[in-house]
């Protein structure tokens, strides 16, 4: 298990009810962690609609996670 700090924006923040949380996980990648959190929190956005950033840099979903990483899930931007 490792501890990851996760930040949520827009719809994900609304659905979670938090802007940030620290999670203990065995997930090896950003994709595995999102899938885990999607089930746990009932997120409605499929992973394909999001981008991931690990330690403030955009990362592929296959990016490995290590203890203490900061992960941000970025939903599509809405606006007009």
Secondary structure, DSSP 8 states (H G I E B T S, - for coil): -EEEEEEE-HHHHHHHT-SEEEEEE---BHHHHHHHHHHHHT--S-GGG-EEEETTEEE-TT-B--TT-EEEEE------
